[in-house]
Amino acid sequence: MTELLDEYAYLIHLIKCALGDEQPREIPAGMSFESVFQCGADHDVANIAFYSVKKLKKKPDEQLYRQWEDCCHRTVVRDFNQSYSRDEIVEEFQNANIRCLEIQGTWIKKLYPQPEFRTMSDIDFIIDSENLPKAGRMLERLGYQCKGVAGVDIFAFRPPNINVEIHTDYFHRSSRYHCVMRPPFSSVDETGEYSINEFYIYNILHIAKHYFGGGCGIRRVLDAYFLNLNYGERIDKQYVNSFFRAAKVEKFVAELSALAERWFALGESSGKYSDMERYIFRSRVHGTMNNWMRNRVRFFYRDNSRFYKLKYCLRRLFPGKKNMYLRYPVLKKWKILYPFCWLHRVFKGFGSARVKKEVEIVMDENTLDQLK
């Protein structure tokens, strides 16, 4: 039996037992429930662990137990509200003859034993670009506040806690995965249902995008586990792997799948962690800005190993037109304003804590070693 040496090992054990409705082991001596709960909260999986905590003979103190229970109840309510909002939007899309694809959480949560186990920050759809204005007006009629933001076609919010994102493609044009995927609506059958191959490819690549961006936490490993559990024997592996090979993530996908199997099928997590595990733990649920900065340096180094620091800084100071157009849409019409927008960007960032941190990471001689 694997010895549970730290809070993360015990948290993963609690999650595995909750998924399989198994009796969990009691908390090891010297370990605090507070630290286990905090690790779960950081990765947005504390609600799953609570289903195991309820079965323990020795439970957390009353205050923490109620806090943990409340966390679990809130995810149930959030799931109900998001499901209602999802149904409402899909019905409106159908009435308005707007074809849509649901992506990420609303489909992945169907693979989990209980839908509330898989929490979501927002509800994501893909629609045709020509329908964006119509979709925006539709969401506003439903009480959403809408705006366009860089990297997202429409971001909509409705109090108290419903976030919706409307996209026109699987990945933004600036993403290195954009050219890997086929056009979204070429991946569905006549009923509008996903091809399981494309569904699997997109969701694994989406995990990779987060992992190699700011990082991703335990929840994404759970997604990989349920994707493999439900589709691993049904997908066309040769076809799927051709996309991963094109995206240069074959090794990552193999390591992620092995880790998911080890954690949630075999229950092997002891505290003797791999580099991938340590990176995932410190990334928390949505990654960190430090990870994002370090990963940018790593990818730039791969392409520009000589004088990469100077070239990296110049690229950040003088971004390409695509990035400038995203930040300053006015440039699409008034290109003469380019130098003024560039100066605005430089002076806006000058002296900011984020820029100082990025310079510190670029100049740190240990940055590349930490990323190997």
Secondary structure in CASP SS format (residue, H / E / C, confidence):
PFRMAT SS
TARGET T0000
AUTHOR 0000-0000-0000
METHOD secondary structure of the structure
MODEL  1
M C 1.00
T C 1.00
E C 1.00
L C 1.00
L C 1.00
D C 1.00
E H 1.00
Y H 1.00
A H 1.00
Y H 1.00
L H 1.00
I H 1.00
H H 1.00
L H 1.00
I H 1.00
K H 1.00
C H 1.00
A H 1.00
L H 1.00
G H 1.00
D C 1.00
E C 1.00
Q C 1.00
P C 1.00
R C 1.00
E C 1.00
I C 1.00
P C 1.00
A C 1.00
G C 1.00
M C 1.00
S C 1.00
F H 1.00
E H 1.00
S H 1.00
V H 1.00
F H 1.00
Q H 1.00
C H 1.00
G H 1.00
A H 1.00
D H 1.00
H C 1.00
D C 1.00
V C 1.00
A H 1.00
N H 1.00
I H 1.00
A H 1.00
F H 1.00
Y H 1.00
S H 1.00
V H 1.00
K C 1.00
K C 1.00
L C 1.00
K C 1.00
K C 1.00
K C 1.00
P C 1.00
D C 1.00
E H 1.00
Q H 1.00
L H 1.00
Y H 1.00
R H 1.00
Q H 1.00
W H 1.00
E H 1.00
D H 1.00
C H 1.00
C H 1.00
H H 1.00
R H 1.00
T H 1.00
V H 1.00
V H 1.00
R H 1.00
D H 1.00
F H 1.00
N H 1.00
Q H 1.00
S H 1.00
Y H 1.00
S H 1.00
R H 1.00
D H 1.00
E H 1.00
I H 1.00
V H 1.00
E H 1.00
E H 1.00
F H 1.00
Q H 1.00
N H 1.00
A C 1.00
N C 1.00
I C 1.00
R C 1.00
C E 1.00
L E 1.00
E E 1.00
I E 1.00
Q C 1.00
G H 1.00
T H 1.00
W H 1.00
I H 1.00
K H 1.00
K H 1.00
L H 1.00
Y C 1.00
P C 1.00
Q C 1.00
P H 1.00
E H 1.00
F H 1.00
R C 1.00
T C 1.00
M C 1.00
S C 1.00
D C 1.00
I E 1.00
D E 1.00
F E 1.00
I E 1.00
I E 1.00
D C 1.00
S H 1.00
E H 1.00
N H 1.00
L H 1.00
P H 1.00
K H 1.00
A H 1.00
G H 1.00
R H 1.00
M H 1.00
L H 1.00
E H 1.00
R H 1.00
L C 1.00
G C 1.00
Y C 1.00
Q E 1.00
C E 1.00
K E 1.00
G E 1.00
V E 1.00
A C 1.00
G C 1.00
V E 1.00
D E 1.00
I E 1.00
F E 1.00
A E 1.00
F E 1.00
R E 1.00
P C 1.00
P C 1.00
N C 1.00
I E 1.00
N E 1.00
V E 1.00
E E 1.00
I E 1.00
H E 1.00
T C 1.00
D C 1.00
Y C 1.00
F C 1.00
H C 1.00
R C 1.00
S C 1.00
S C 1.00
R C 1.00
Y C 1.00
H C 1.00
C C 1.00
V C 1.00
M C 1.00
R C 1.00
P C 1.00
P H 1.00
F H 1.00
S H 1.00
S C 1.00
V E 1.00
D C 1.00
E C 1.00
T C 1.00
G C 1.00
E C 1.00
Y E 1.00
S C 1.00
I H 1.00
N H 1.00
E H 1.00
F H 1.00
Y H 1.00
I H 1.00
Y H 1.00
N H 1.00
I H 1.00
L H 1.00
H H 1.00
I H 1.00
A H 1.00
K H 1.00
H H 1.00
Y H 1.00
F C 1.00
G C 1.00
G C 1.00
G C 1.00
C C 1.00
G C 1.00
I H 1.00
R H 1.00
R H 1.00
V H 1.00
L H 1.00
D H 1.00
A H 1.00
Y H 1.00
F H 1.00
L H 1.00
N H 1.00
L H 1.00
N H 1.00
Y H 1.00
G C 1.00
E C 1.00
R C 1.00
I C 1.00
D C 1.00
K H 1.00
Q H 1.00
Y H 1.00
V H 1.00
N H 1.00
S H 1.00
F H 1.00
F H 1.00
R H 1.00
A H 1.00
A C 1.00
K C 1.00
V C 1.00
E H 1.00
K H 1.00
F H 1.00
V H 1.00
A H 1.00
E H 1.00
L H 1.00
S H 1.00
A H 1.00
L H 1.00
A H 1.00
E H 1.00
R H 1.00
W H 1.00
F H 1.00
A C 1.00
L C 1.00
G C 1.00
E C 1.00
S C 1.00
S C 1.00
G C 1.00
K C 1.00
Y C 1.00
S C 1.00
D H 1.00
M H 1.00
E H 1.00
R H 1.00
Y H 1.00
I H 1.00
F H 1.00
R H 1.00
S H 1.00
R C 1.00
V C 1.00
H C 1.00
G C 1.00
T C 1.00
M H 1.00
N H 1.00
N H 1.00
W H 1.00
M H 1.00
R H 1.00
N H 1.00
R H 1.00
V H 1.00
R H 1.00
F H 1.00
F H 1.00
Y H 1.00
R H 1.00
D H 1.00
N C 1.00
S C 1.00
R C 1.00
F C 1.00
Y H 1.00
K H 1.00
L H 1.00
K H 1.00
Y H 1.00
C H 1.00
L H 1.00
R H 1.00
R H 1.00
L H 1.00
F C 1.00
P C 1.00
G C 1.00
K H 1.00
K H 1.00
N H 1.00
M H 1.00
Y H 1.00
L H 1.00
R H 1.00
Y C 1.00
P H 1.00
V H 1.00
L H 1.00
K H 1.00
K C 1.00
W C 1.00
K H 1.00
I H 1.00
L H 1.00
Y H 1.00
P H 1.00
F H 1.00
C H 1.00
W H 1.00
L H 1.00
H H 1.00
R H 1.00
V H 1.00
F H 1.00
K H 1.00
G H 1.00
F C 1.00
G C 1.00
S C 1.00
A H 1.00
R H 1.00
V H 1.00
K H 1.00
K H 1.00
E H 1.00
V H 1.00
E H 1.00
I H 1.00
V H 1.00
M H 1.00
D C 1.00
E C 1.00
N C 1.00
T H 1.00
L H 1.00
D H 1.00
Q H 1.00
L H 1.00
K C 1.00
END
